[in-house]
């Protein structure tokens, strides 16, 4: 089944991150339809050409993709709009309207200062009400990475990201899936790693993932983010996939993020980050 991806492109060094990840990740890019999306600055009397400039950026990006992949130009649409003052909200609106299978953004590595005061579009989108998965792509490495690290627990968002990973990898046989559960011995609960893996495996198998493409990893740790980062350091995964529950962004949360997805967005290097609420 064809996957339709909304790829957000802006005029900075991250413009190519997403399309380069897609080119490297999918073995048959023609199974993927792209809509390249640019949000230009608000329309004023002195910047009438920004929409044209944004469209030119999208056309150049489309040409690069067709020149470096097997995908035909007919599979790539472009769309540029003027911002009304909230780029994150406009990306979310387009994501809802187009019913895309994922919304993809490029993201720069952050300095220590930026980690505490992150006002990026990607971070803002994480706090919006969305019903589509987000992919955050940092600068790709020269040698393409392989496989997906699927971080799972008993919560519903975790199972939704499992379903998304299964859908995306069904025809993409170049990648396997490693289900990772970080077990905290201090937490008491009836759900075991075996139970979680059984439920997750059902989602993957239902999407057509062959059993031999699925493996299990259990790590004992009271620091989930650290455990995930250590696992990525051991093996160069192409993507890390996590679920994200409902969070209220308190004043403390703005300065010291506690949620798994926000911490990974700040700290994960090399691999892309896939998030589903």
Secondary structure, DSSP 8 states (H G I E B T S, - for coil): --EEEEEE--SSTTTTHHHHHHHHH-S-GGGEEEEEEEEE----TT-TTHHHHHHHHHHHHHHHHHHHSS--GGGEEEEEEE--S-HHHHHHHHHHHHT-SEEEEE-----HHHHHS---HHHHHHTS--SSEEEEE----SS--EEEEEE--SSHHHHHHHHHHHHHHSS-TT--EEEEEEE-TTS--S--HHHHHHHHHHHHHHTT--GGGEEEEEEE-S-HHHHHHHHHHHS-EEEEEEE-------HHHHHS--SHHHHHHHH--SSEEEEE-
